[in-house]
Amino acid sequence: MKKFRYRLQALLKLREHVERERQKELAATTLKVREQQSQVAEIYSKTSTALESKREHQTGRLDLVDMQLFSRYLHRLKRDTIGAEEFLRALKKTEGKKRQALLDAARERKIDEKLKERQQNQFYKEYELAATKEADEAGLNSFRARQKSSAS
């Protein structure tokens, strides 16, 4: 039996390679997003800790220097929060693009796999048909030979 050989196998391998690369890129971007989310959470934690500390210091005698320090520190945390959230938003947008690229690569690979499967099925159907015709021809020849020998 002749073995099926897919002529576009190199293209299929290329599509699989591209899909694996897209998966790696998406994983790296997702890791960056998670790290940035933890940084944002850490900044929020620092802000709440600073606010709690400020409330504790305001119970007694008010010190202007401490108030200014708390105010500057909270302002810096607020600025860091805004910057970190903007960076996180940009990373999420990039992650979405990478995810879409992965979906496109997977779709292209699946199209090629379906084509291979269809061609393989067609190949085996044609092989089966040829084998059936050959068997029928052999049977018919055998029948004719028996008819000739019984007639003579």
Stockholm file with secondary structure:
# STOCKHOLM 1.0

chainA/1-152         MKKFRYRLQALLKLREHVERERQKELAATTLKVREQQSQVAEIYSKTSTALESKREHQTGRLDLVDMQLFSRYLHRLKRDTIGAEEFLRALKKTEGKKRQALLDAARERKIDEKLKERQQNQFYKEYELAATKEADEAGLNSFRARQKSSAS
#=GR chainA/1-152 SS CCCCCCTTHHHHHHHHHHHHHHHHHHHHHHHHHHHHHHHHHHHHHHHHHHHHHHHHHTSSSCCHHHHHHHHHHHHHHHHHHHHHHHHHHHHHHHHHHHHHHHHHHHHHHHHHHHHHHHHHHHHHHHHHHHHHHHHHHHHHHHHHHHHHHHHC
#=GC SS_cons         CCCCCCTTHHHHHHHHHHHHHHHHHHHHHHHHHHHHHHHHHHHHHHHHHHHHHHHHHTSSSCCHHHHHHHHHHHHHHHHHHHHHHHHHHHHHHHHHHHHHHHHHHHHHHHHHHHHHHHHHHHHHHHHHHHHHHHHHHHHHHHHHHHHHHHHC
//
